[in-house]
Amino acid sequence: MDKKVSGLINSQVNKEFYSAYLYFEFANFYQECGLDGFYNWFYVQAQEEMDHALLMVKYLQNNGEKVVFEAIGKPETPAGDNLQPLKAALAHEKYITGEINEIYAAANTAKDFRTMQFLDWFVKEQGEEEKNASDLIRKMELFGGDVRSLYLLDAELKTRVYAAPSLIL
Ligand code: FEO
């Protein structure tokens, strides 16, 4: 593999594990608030992030590349009300989308069509994740100020279940 491309995927592994760590942090925050549905939503999200990291690990291994694990940064819950972690999650997903796009661009430059095909799944996934995060902010802005509505929204989020990724390597 092109060294720049494999290096970028290696560092993306760390960013995906950090994403999981960040969402477990947000899950803990909501658990402490007593919002079990929000806790569940972020717990499932964190599981998906670990899948993203491991898919990249597997892809590197399948292509004979060395996988290097770096230290994972300390996650922080933003100060403020219950809405702030949702906004931070959307901002984080936009950042991750930018990073995936950078790898895609490097693969394109290197004519690494296999990696571009591998990343297609992540490009689509980022679109879904950004939409989910912004939908959640919108719902919270609309209903979060009313305790009964917040209770129902929390109950809705409690129904989210983890599903293994559709991408198989
Ligand atoms: Fe793995 Fe939320 O991007």
py3Dmol code that shows the C-alpha trace and the ligand (Angstrom):
import py3Dmol

protein = """\
ATOM      1  CA  MET A   1       0.000   0.000   0.000  1.00  0.00           C
ATOM      2  CA  ASP A   2       0.977   3.622  -0.468  1.00  0.00           C
ATOM      3  CA  LYS A   3       2.673   4.618   2.816  1.00  0.00           C
ATOM      4  CA  LYS A   4       0.786   7.875   3.135  1.00  0.00           C
ATOM      5  CA  VAL A   5      -2.553   6.069   2.734  1.00  0.00           C
ATOM      6  CA  SER A   6      -1.711   3.288   5.202  1.00  0.00           C
ATOM      7  CA  GLY A   7      -0.382   5.890   7.680  1.00  0.00           C
ATOM      8  CA  LEU A   8      -3.583   7.884   7.470  1.00  0.00           C
ATOM      9  CA  ILE A   9      -5.705   4.776   8.036  1.00  0.00           C
ATOM     10  CA  ASN A  10      -3.499   3.862  10.998  1.00  0.00           C
ATOM     11  CA  SER A  11      -4.081   7.238  12.576  1.00  0.00           C
ATOM     12  CA  GLN A  12      -7.785   7.020  11.761  1.00  0.00           C
ATOM     13  CA  VAL A  13      -7.907   3.813  13.849  1.00  0.00           C
ATOM     14  CA  ASN A  14      -6.927   5.937  16.842  1.00  0.00           C
ATOM     15  CA  LYS A  15      -9.550   8.576  15.990  1.00  0.00           C
ATOM     16  CA  GLU A  16     -12.266   5.927  15.779  1.00  0.00           C
ATOM     17  CA  PHE A  17     -11.253   4.495  19.161  1.00  0.00           C
ATOM     18  CA  TYR A  18     -11.231   8.037  20.528  1.00  0.00           C
ATOM     19  CA  SER A  19     -14.752   8.480  19.121  1.00  0.00           C
ATOM     20  CA  ALA A  20     -15.832   5.389  21.052  1.00  0.00           C
ATOM     21  CA  TYR A  21     -14.183   6.726  24.206  1.00  0.00           C
ATOM     22  CA  LEU A  22     -15.858  10.129  23.730  1.00  0.00           C
ATOM     23  CA  TYR A  23     -19.283   8.544  23.297  1.00  0.00           C
ATOM     24  CA  PHE A  24     -18.811   6.283  26.322  1.00  0.00           C
ATOM     25  CA  GLU A  25     -17.997   9.494  28.198  1.00  0.00           C
ATOM     26  CA  PHE A  26     -21.233  11.101  26.989  1.00  0.00           C
ATOM     27  CA  ALA A  27     -23.110   7.893  27.856  1.00  0.00           C
ATOM     28  CA  ASN A  28     -21.769   8.163  31.408  1.00  0.00           C
ATOM     29  CA  PHE A  29     -22.832  11.806  31.571  1.00  0.00           C
ATOM     30  CA  TYR A  30     -26.415  10.945  30.632  1.00  0.00           C
ATOM     31  CA  GLN A  31     -26.460   7.947  32.958  1.00  0.00           C
ATOM     32  CA  GLU A  32     -25.560  10.303  35.819  1.00  0.00           C
ATOM     33  CA  CYS A  33     -28.384  12.644  34.710  1.00  0.00           C
ATOM     34  CA  GLY A  34     -30.857   9.739  34.881  1.00  0.00           C
ATOM     35  CA  LEU A  35     -31.500   9.839  31.130  1.00  0.00           C
ATOM     36  CA  ASP A  36     -31.185   6.135  30.378  1.00  0.00           C
ATOM     37  CA  GLY A  37     -32.301   6.467  26.753  1.00  0.00           C
ATOM     38  CA  PHE A  38     -29.597   9.009  25.946  1.00  0.00           C
ATOM     39  CA  TYR A  39     -27.161   6.788  27.799  1.00  0.00           C
ATOM     40  CA  ASN A  40     -28.218   3.859  25.597  1.00  0.00           C
ATOM     41  CA  TRP A  41     -28.022   5.907  22.412  1.00  0.00           C
ATOM     42  CA  PHE A  42     -24.416   6.903  23.071  1.00  0.00           C
ATOM     43  CA  TYR A  43     -23.471   3.462  24.345  1.00  0.00           C
ATOM     44  CA  VAL A  44     -24.619   1.946  21.035  1.00  0.00           C
ATOM     45  CA  GLN A  45     -22.839   4.722  19.149  1.00  0.00           C
ATOM     46  CA  ALA A  46     -19.617   3.950  21.007  1.00  0.00           C
ATOM     47  CA  GLN A  47     -19.931   0.267  20.060  1.00  0.00           C
ATOM     48  CA  GLU A  48     -20.269   1.281  16.409  1.00  0.00           C
ATOM     49  CA  GLU A  49     -17.139   3.402  16.684  1.00  0.00           C
ATOM     50  CA  MET A  50     -15.171   0.425  17.964  1.00  0.00           C
ATOM     51  CA  ASP A  51     -16.409  -1.492  14.922  1.00  0.00           C
ATOM     52  CA  HIS A  52     -15.138   1.299  12.667  1.00  0.00           C
ATOM     53  CA  ALA A  53     -11.695   1.112  14.273  1.00  0.00           C
ATOM     54  CA  LEU A  54     -11.571  -2.671  14.029  1.00  0.00           C
ATOM     55  CA  LEU A  55     -12.687  -2.674  10.386  1.00  0.00           C
ATOM     56  CA  MET A  56      -9.739  -0.402   9.616  1.00  0.00           C
ATOM     57  CA  VAL A  57      -7.404  -2.629  11.611  1.00  0.00           C
ATOM     58  CA  LYS A  58      -8.622  -5.640   9.631  1.00  0.00           C
ATOM     59  CA  TYR A  59      -8.260  -3.798   6.336  1.00  0.00           C
ATOM     60  CA  LEU A  60      -4.637  -2.889   7.129  1.00  0.00           C
ATOM     61  CA  GLN A  61      -3.903  -6.462   8.198  1.00  0.00           C
ATOM     62  CA  ASN A  62      -5.541  -7.889   5.064  1.00  0.00           C
ATOM     63  CA  ASN A  63      -3.204  -5.704   3.029  1.00  0.00           C
ATOM     64  CA  GLY A  64      -0.070  -6.754   4.902  1.00  0.00           C
ATOM     65  CA  GLU A  65       0.311  -3.434   6.712  1.00  0.00           C
ATOM     66  CA  LYS A  66       1.576  -3.050  10.271  1.00  0.00           C
ATOM     67  CA  VAL A  67      -1.042  -1.770  12.714  1.00  0.00           C
ATOM     68  CA  VAL A  68       0.216   0.706  15.310  1.00  0.00           C
ATOM     69  CA  PHE A  69      -1.963   1.571  18.318  1.00  0.00           C
ATOM     70  CA  GLU A  70      -1.358   5.006  19.804  1.00  0.00           C
ATOM     71  CA  ALA A  71      -2.533   6.398  23.160  1.00  0.00           C
ATOM     72  CA  ILE A  72      -6.192   7.440  23.238  1.00  0.00           C
ATOM     73  CA  GLY A  73      -6.860  10.989  24.423  1.00  0.00           C
ATOM     74  CA  LYS A  74      -8.930  11.812  27.505  1.00  0.00           C
ATOM     75  CA  PRO A  75     -12.541  12.551  26.512  1.00  0.00           C
ATOM     76  CA  GLU A  76     -14.370  15.510  28.045  1.00  0.00           C
ATOM     77  CA  THR A  77     -18.073  16.238  28.374  1.00  0.00           C
ATOM     78  CA  PRO A  78     -18.676  19.888  27.423  1.00  0.00           C
ATOM     79  CA  ALA A  79     -19.915  22.143  30.217  1.00  0.00           C
ATOM     80  CA  GLY A  80     -23.521  23.261  30.142  1.00  0.00           C
ATOM     81  CA  ASP A  81     -26.908  21.648  29.750  1.00  0.00           C
ATOM     82  CA  ASN A  82     -28.054  18.287  28.344  1.00  0.00           C
ATOM     83  CA  LEU A  83     -27.918  19.622  24.804  1.00  0.00           C
ATOM     84  CA  GLN A  84     -24.172  20.334  24.768  1.00  0.00           C
ATOM     85  CA  PRO A  85     -22.909  16.728  24.357  1.00  0.00           C
ATOM     86  CA  LEU A  86     -25.266  16.365  21.371  1.00  0.00           C
ATOM     87  CA  LYS A  87     -23.772  19.457  19.759  1.00  0.00           C
ATOM     88  CA  ALA A  88     -20.261  18.243  20.544  1.00  0.00           C
ATOM     89  CA  ALA A  89     -21.092  14.870  18.963  1.00  0.00           C
ATOM     90  CA  LEU A  90     -22.246  16.535  15.726  1.00  0.00           C
ATOM     91  CA  ALA A  91     -19.111  18.707  15.617  1.00  0.00           C
ATOM     92  CA  HIS A  92     -17.000  15.594  16.200  1.00  0.00           C
ATOM     93  CA  GLU A  93     -18.731  13.674  13.400  1.00  0.00           C
ATOM     94  CA  LYS A  94     -18.119  16.573  11.001  1.00  0.00           C
ATOM     95  CA  TYR A  95     -14.460  16.474  11.950  1.00  0.00           C
ATOM     96  CA  ILE A  96     -14.341  12.707  11.341  1.00  0.00           C
ATOM     97  CA  THR A  97     -16.039  13.157   7.957  1.00  0.00           C
ATOM     98  CA  GLY A  98     -13.251  15.581   7.029  1.00  0.00           C
ATOM     99  CA  GLU A  99     -10.615  13.060   8.089  1.00  0.00           C
ATOM    100  CA  ILE A 100     -12.207  10.234   6.074  1.00  0.00           C
ATOM    101  CA  ASN A 101     -12.354  12.557   3.075  1.00  0.00           C
ATOM    102  CA  GLU A 102      -8.641  13.282   3.486  1.00  0.00           C
ATOM    103  CA  ILE A 103      -7.826   9.566   3.362  1.00  0.00           C
ATOM    104  CA  TYR A 104     -10.082   9.190   0.339  1.00  0.00           C
ATOM    105  CA  ALA A 105      -8.287  12.049  -1.415  1.00  0.00           C
ATOM    106  CA  ALA A 106      -4.876  10.520  -0.628  1.00  0.00           C
ATOM    107  CA  ALA A 107      -6.038   7.124  -1.942  1.00  0.00           C
ATOM    108  CA  ASN A 108      -7.286   8.818  -5.091  1.00  0.00           C
ATOM    109  CA  THR A 109      -3.924  10.533  -5.623  1.00  0.00           C
ATOM    110  CA  ALA A 110      -2.140   7.189  -5.105  1.00  0.00           C
ATOM    111  CA  LYS A 111      -4.569   5.451  -7.505  1.00  0.00           C
ATOM    112  CA  ASP A 112      -5.388   3.100  -4.634  1.00  0.00           C
ATOM    113  CA  PHE A 113      -8.816   2.123  -5.912  1.00  0.00           C
ATOM    114  CA  ARG A 114      -9.201  -0.732  -3.433  1.00  0.00           C
ATOM    115  CA  THR A 115      -8.895   1.658  -0.506  1.00  0.00           C
ATOM    116  CA  MET A 116     -11.327   4.075  -2.140  1.00  0.00           C
ATOM    117  CA  GLN A 117     -13.813   1.228  -2.445  1.00  0.00           C
ATOM    118  CA  PHE A 118     -13.229   0.263   1.193  1.00  0.00           C
ATOM    119  CA  LEU A 119     -13.785   3.879   2.263  1.00  0.00           C
ATOM    120  CA  ASP A 120     -17.023   4.219   0.293  1.00  0.00           C
ATOM    121  CA  TRP A 121     -18.806   2.489   3.179  1.00  0.00           C
ATOM    122  CA  PHE A 122     -17.361   5.013   5.648  1.00  0.00           C
ATOM    123  CA  VAL A 123     -18.278   7.980   3.459  1.00  0.00           C
ATOM    124  CA  LYS A 124     -21.898   6.802   3.468  1.00  0.00           C
ATOM    125  CA  GLU A 125     -21.789   5.981   7.181  1.00  0.00           C
ATOM    126  CA  GLN A 126     -20.556   9.517   7.969  1.00  0.00           C
ATOM    127  CA  GLY A 127     -23.549  10.956   6.118  1.00  0.00           C
ATOM    128  CA  GLU A 128     -25.860   8.833   8.281  1.00  0.00           C
ATOM    129  CA  GLU A 129     -24.044   9.703  11.496  1.00  0.00           C
ATOM    130  CA  GLU A 130     -24.149  13.428  10.836  1.00  0.00           C
ATOM    131  CA  LYS A 131     -27.863  13.179  10.061  1.00  0.00           C
ATOM    132  CA  ASN A 132     -28.577  11.148  13.211  1.00  0.00           C
ATOM    133  CA  ALA A 133     -26.631  13.629  15.340  1.00  0.00           C
ATOM    134  CA  SER A 134     -28.372  16.669  13.892  1.00  0.00           C
ATOM    135  CA  ASP A 135     -31.825  15.014  14.120  1.00  0.00           C
ATOM    136  CA  LEU A 136     -31.175  14.388  17.794  1.00  0.00           C
ATOM    137  CA  ILE A 137     -30.191  18.023  18.395  1.00  0.00           C
ATOM    138  CA  ARG A 138     -33.359  19.168  16.643  1.00  0.00           C
ATOM    139  CA  LYS A 139     -35.552  16.892  18.749  1.00  0.00           C
ATOM    140  CA  MET A 140     -33.838  18.027  21.930  1.00  0.00           C
ATOM    141  CA  GLU A 141     -34.260  21.684  20.962  1.00  0.00           C
ATOM    142  CA  LEU A 142     -37.934  21.130  20.203  1.00  0.00           C
ATOM    143  CA  PHE A 143     -38.902  18.900  23.128  1.00  0.00           C
ATOM    144  CA  GLY A 144     -36.092  18.924  25.683  1.00  0.00           C
ATOM    145  CA  GLY A 145     -37.477  21.898  27.604  1.00  0.00           C
ATOM    146  CA  ASP A 146     -40.645  20.061  28.625  1.00  0.00           C
ATOM    147  CA  VAL A 147     -40.212  17.244  31.163  1.00  0.00           C
ATOM    148  CA  ARG A 148     -42.940  15.005  29.764  1.00  0.00           C
ATOM    149  CA  SER A 149     -41.623  15.357  26.213  1.00  0.00           C
ATOM    150  CA  LEU A 150     -38.093  14.747  27.441  1.00  0.00           C
ATOM    151  CA  TYR A 151     -39.317  11.573  29.154  1.00  0.00           C
ATOM    152  CA  LEU A 152     -40.849  10.346  25.873  1.00  0.00           C
ATOM    153  CA  LEU A 153     -37.743  11.261  23.862  1.00  0.00           C
ATOM    154  CA  ASP A 154     -35.597   9.432  26.387  1.00  0.00           C
ATOM    155  CA  ALA A 155     -37.886   6.384  26.085  1.00  0.00           C
ATOM    156  CA  GLU A 156     -37.551   6.513  22.277  1.00  0.00           C
ATOM    157  CA  LEU A 157     -33.750   6.565  22.499  1.00  0.00           C
ATOM    158  CA  LYS A 158     -33.814   3.589  24.825  1.00  0.00           C
ATOM    159  CA  THR A 159     -35.048   1.444  21.916  1.00  0.00           C
ATOM    160  CA  ARG A 160     -31.877   1.884  19.851  1.00  0.00           C
ATOM    161  CA  VAL A 161     -30.131  -1.468  19.492  1.00  0.00           C
ATOM    162  CA  TYR A 162     -26.622  -2.277  18.410  1.00  0.00           C
ATOM    163  CA  ALA A 163     -26.255  -3.977  15.042  1.00  0.00           C
ATOM    164  CA  ALA A 164     -23.007  -5.310  13.629  1.00  0.00           C
ATOM    165  CA  PRO A 165     -21.688  -3.274  10.694  1.00  0.00           C
ATOM    166  CA  SER A 166     -22.947  -4.116   7.219  1.00  0.00           C
ATOM    167  CA  LEU A 167     -19.389  -3.966   5.862  1.00  0.00           C
ATOM    168  CA  ILE A 168     -17.725  -7.379   5.950  1.00  0.00           C
ATOM    169  CA  LEU A 169     -14.031  -7.756   5.185  1.00  0.00           C
TER     170      LEU A 169
END
"""
ligand_1 = """\
3
FEO
Fe -16.718 6.333 13.102
Fe -18.814 8.343 14.062
O -17.517 7.887 12.842
"""
view = py3Dmol.view(width=600, height=400)
view.addModel(protein, "pdb")
view.setStyle({"model": 0}, {"cartoon": {"style": "trace"}})
view.addModel(ligand_1, "xyz")
view.setStyle({"model": 1}, {"stick": {}})
view.zoomTo()
view.show()
